[in-house]
């Protein structure tokens, strides 16, 4: 279901950036599970370029039972842009959940005006994809913008409206990145380093997908995938507690 999204992302990245492969820890780039009614394959890709320190995306193909596409793009530390977060999930072709946002690192008014307010025009074009659903695992006021696209929808809308919104959100993000002035002050860059680490920790601690990964690929592999690839700057809770 989400192959066209992955194709567009890859095409857009290659057209706009000089990409280099970013290593994925051994054993985490791909895995196949025979559990359940349908075999599930998970595959991940990761790149970097001068403007973006980590571009990761993952596709889970479990046939008719599940199709999942997830991506987070991290700017390099001299840019204070939000992260670009994408999460598209379909189960049994009837339960389709889409999440797409510029995930802010900071909440001050100047930051919101510079990076979040430009989203309003796009957001307002897709009211059907901004359903103000309840967040069960996250605080909507932390690492999410007020112009988040978050909706339950049908397969036809995914292939039309969601795909159009996806392209527009991507293109606006590239535009904001192109316009951004790189920072050089060590204290400003250190603030961004810490903010991105805090994002990883917050996300790893709450990510509901870890249970899904465990059900398909086993707990040990899922923990490695969560902490060594998805949110590599996070510290597992058990390790944090021992410290």
Buried (B, 14 or more C-beta within 10 A) or exposed (E): BBEEBBEBBBEBBEEBBEBEEBEBEEEBBEBEBEEEEEBBBBBBBBBBBEBBBBBBBBBBBBEEBBBBBBBBBBBBBBBBBBBBBBBBBBBEBEEBBBBBBBBBBEEEEEBBEBBBEBBEEBBEBBEEBBEEEEBEEBEBEEBBBBBBBBBEBEBEBBBEBBBEBBBBBBEBBBEBBEEBEEBEEEEEBEBBEEBBBBBBBBBBBBBEBBEBBBBBBBEEBBBBBBBBBBBBBBBEEEEEEEE
